[in-house]
Amino acid sequence: MSESTVHDVVILGGGSGGYACALRSAQLGLDVVLIEKGKLGGTCLHQGCIPTKALLHAAEVADATRESSQFGVKATFEGIDMPAVNTYKDAVVTRLYKGLTGLLKSRGITYVEGEGRLVRPDAVAVGDTVFTGRNVVLATGSVPKSLPGLEIDGARVISSDHALTLDYVPRSAVVLGGGVIGVEFASVWRSFGVDVTIVEALPHLLPAEDEALSKQLERQFRKRGIAYELGARFSSVENTATGVLVQLESGKAIEADLLLVAVGRGPVSAGLGYEEAGVAVDRGFVKVDEYCRTSVANIYAVGDLIPTLQLAHVGFGEGILVAEQIAGKSPRPIDYDGVPRVTYSEPEVASVGITEAAARERYGDAVTTVIYDLAGNGKSQILKTAGMVKLVAVKGGPVVGVHLVGSRVGELLAEGQLIYNWEAYADDVASLIHAHPTQSEAMGEAHLALAGKPLHAHS
Ligand SMILES: Cc1cc2nc3c(=O)[nH]c(=O)nc-3n(C[C@H](O)[C@H](O)[C@H](O)COP(=O)(O)OP(=O)(O)OC[C@H]3O[C@@H](n4cnc5c(N)ncnc54)[C@H](O)[C@@H]3O)c2cc1C
């Protein structure tokens, strides 16, 4: 075993959480080691956010081509060339990967390629080399989960990792799980011409969102020809001559070329020496306090490895929070309700703050809501999209939830995030003039309505 230097920070895992922590730590003058067994950038860059959004953009182009005559444009949709779609997607990933690698180098971070293991509360071993740190940050992320007895074979029963590397467009697919990942793949595949059925055990798609958004998404998915079975439990899957036969507990059977298992992601913590070093773990997730401190002094954990929202920007935020503490600053804990959440399907679903149901639990009758229909928004009509802005507010108090559905509404969430996190009142926002004709006007109009002075809406 070699290496005698003691570093300020040793980080295990180079995904969103780990590399953000490394970048901020180095910026604050700390001496950093970042250990990664796969590719710098982790799930988000290589198997998550970026490649899926490239596929969703290709899907948008396919829809625009197919529907071009609605806008008086003559174009013929001839089909999807999946290898070419993958070339485009991979080029985006490669460019970002190169940029990130260069950024890390430029900050003077020691990057170690290899599989690490926590061997002492202050040390991570990679092969025969031990990296000792005054602080250790665990950021080993997550991998796709399955259900008991459901084996992912990578051919006909696949995870999102496999779905991203398919070199053909299946004729039909069953998507098990109506959460963000399942909904996004269902949306892409439908645009690519696939017959898709989503199977979701809970009563709605995107069950964590405000019910109004889920219902609107379901209506629009139905119109797009995306089938779904809600409150439906998976029973079994068997291979057929051409694909799979998926059985539900209700007795219904669905045949398809593929089954995509999108039932969530589980933390990567087993066999890495965490518990042996005294780090408390619950169902595989590392337990932390609001400062991402584990049960062992000077060991922190961030990202999908801890039981907070599994989002890349949450990983960034937690990584930065940890770096600033280590550097002796006094950062504020993250308000997880104030984190923006976007599902990039067609239509998009976006929210920040709390749902109406959560607000009623928290504030009782002191809750008021407004729904502004995108039918009244000029730009949305130009785009031919349907949807809504739903606001949840405390009567005589701040806006506590901004919920959006419609094409491109993810981009409106930046304003929603400021409104929620700065605890704005309806009047504060209603008095701001929004540019016409933009979709952001819908945000202004919703606040005008909440303030009791609707403009392009019936009072
Ligand atoms: C299909 C899909 C779409 C997504 N879309 C979005 C989106 O649009 N927006 C969004 O915000 N989030 C999205 N996410 C979620 C996002 O990717 C994750 O929240 C984020 O990547 C978590 O970052 P992390 O650093 O915690 O973990 P990861 O990104 O998983 O990184 C962990 C890293 O640790 C490394 N590692 C693990 N064990 C070891 C070891 N022993 N030694 C060395 N290295 C190790 C791994 O190789 C990996 O690179 C998506 C996820 C998926 C799967």
The ligand as a Tripos MOL2 file, in Angstrom:
@<TRIPOS>MOLECULE
LIG
   53    58     1     0     0
SMALL
NO_CHARGES

@<TRIPOS>ATOM
      1 C1        -32.5790    7.9060  -17.6060 C.3       1 LIG1
      2 C2        -32.2740    8.9770  -16.6080 C.ar      1 LIG1
      3 C3        -32.6260   10.2860  -16.8780 C.ar      1 LIG1
      4 C4        -32.3250   11.2920  -15.9610 C.ar      1 LIG1
      5 N1        -32.6720   12.5840  -16.2640 N.ar      1 LIG1
      6 C5        -32.4060   13.5670  -15.3830 C.ar      1 LIG1
      7 C6        -32.7110   14.9220  -15.7040 C.ar      1 LIG1
      8 O1        -33.2020   15.2240  -16.7890 O.2       1 LIG1
      9 N2        -32.4170   15.8800  -14.7930 N.ar      1 LIG1
     10 C7        -31.8670   15.5660  -13.5810 C.ar      1 LIG1
     11 O2        -31.6430   16.4780  -12.7830 O.2       1 LIG1
     12 N3        -31.5630   14.2980  -13.2490 N.ar      1 LIG1
     13 C8        -31.8220   13.2970  -14.1270 C.ar      1 LIG1
     14 N4        -31.4700   11.9980  -13.8080 N.ar      1 LIG1
     15 C9        -30.8960   11.7250  -12.4790 C.3       1 LIG1
     16 C10       -29.4100   12.0370  -12.4250 C.3       1 LIG1
     17 O3        -28.7440   11.3720  -13.4560 O.3       1 LIG1
     18 C11       -28.8650   11.6270  -11.0670 C.3       1 LIG1
     19 O4        -29.6210   12.2230  -10.0470 O.3       1 LIG1
     20 C12       -27.4080   12.0370  -10.8950 C.3       1 LIG1
     21 O5        -26.6100   11.4690  -11.8990 O.3       1 LIG1
     22 C13       -26.8990   11.6120   -9.5200 C.3       1 LIG1
     23 O6        -25.5560   11.9840   -9.3840 O.3       1 LIG1
     24 P1        -24.6040   11.2070   -8.3560 P.3       1 LIG1
     25 O7        -23.2960   11.9010   -8.4370 O.co2     1 LIG1
     26 O8        -25.2540   11.0710   -7.0560 O.co2     1 LIG1
     27 O9        -24.5040    9.7180   -8.9260 O.3       1 LIG1
     28 P2        -23.9950    9.1600  -10.3220 P.3       1 LIG1
     29 O10       -24.1970   10.1250  -11.4150 O.co2     1 LIG1
     30 O11       -24.6100    7.8090  -10.4300 O.co2     1 LIG1
     31 O12       -22.4200    9.0390  -10.1260 O.3       1 LIG1
     32 C14       -21.8400    8.1440   -9.2570 C.3       1 LIG1
     33 C15       -20.4800    7.7920   -9.8140 C.3       1 LIG1
     34 O13       -19.7740    7.0230   -8.8560 O.3       1 LIG1
     35 C16       -19.0200    6.0640   -9.5340 C.3       1 LIG1
     36 N5        -18.7360    4.9710   -8.5980 N.ar      1 LIG1
     37 C17       -19.6190    4.1430   -7.9840 C.ar      1 LIG1
     38 N6        -18.9600    3.2970   -7.1730 N.ar      1 LIG1
     39 C18       -17.6470    3.6030   -7.2600 C.ar      1 LIG1
     40 C19       -16.4790    3.0810   -6.6650 C.ar      1 LIG1
     41 N7        -16.5160    2.0670   -5.7980 N.pl3     1 LIG1
     42 N8        -15.2890    3.6320   -6.9990 N.ar      1 LIG1
     43 C20       -15.2090    4.6580   -7.8890 C.ar      1 LIG1
     44 N9        -16.2910    5.1820   -8.4730 N.ar      1 LIG1
     45 C21       -17.4970    4.6640   -8.1640 C.ar      1 LIG1
     46 C22       -19.9040    5.6460  -10.7000 C.3       1 LIG1
     47 O14       -19.1400    5.0650  -11.7430 O.3       1 LIG1
     48 C23       -20.5450    6.9560  -11.0790 C.3       1 LIG1
     49 O15       -19.8430    7.6080  -12.1170 O.3       1 LIG1
     50 C24       -31.7130   10.9700  -14.7270 C.ar      1 LIG1
     51 C25       -31.3480    9.6500  -14.4550 C.ar      1 LIG1
     52 C26       -31.6100    8.6570  -15.3910 C.ar      1 LIG1
     53 C27       -31.1970    7.2580  -15.0900 C.3       1 LIG1
@<TRIPOS>BOND
     1     1     2 1
     2     2     3 ar
     3     2    52 ar
     4     3     4 ar
     5     4     5 ar
     6     4    50 ar
     7     5     6 ar
     8     6     7 ar
     9     6    13 1
    10     7     8 2
    11     7     9 ar
    12     9    10 ar
    13    10    11 2
    14    10    12 ar
    15    12    13 ar
    16    13    14 ar
    17    14    15 1
    18    14    50 ar
    19    15    16 1
    20    16    17 1
    21    16    18 1
    22    18    19 1
    23    18    20 1
    24    20    21 1
    25    20    22 1
    26    22    23 1
    27    23    24 1
    28    24    25 2
    29    24    26 1
    30    24    27 1
    31    27    28 1
    32    28    29 2
    33    28    30 1
    34    28    31 1
    35    31    32 1
    36    32    33 1
    37    33    34 1
    38    33    48 1
    39    34    35 1
    40    35    36 1
    41    35    46 1
    42    36    37 ar
    43    36    45 ar
    44    37    38 ar
    45    38    39 ar
    46    39    40 ar
    47    39    45 ar
    48    40    41 1
    49    40    42 ar
    50    42    43 ar
    51    43    44 ar
    52    44    45 ar
    53    46    47 1
    54    46    48 1
    55    48    49 1
    56    50    51 ar
    57    51    52 ar
    58    52    53 1
@<TRIPOS>SUBSTRUCTURE
     1 LIG1         1 GROUP 0 **** ****
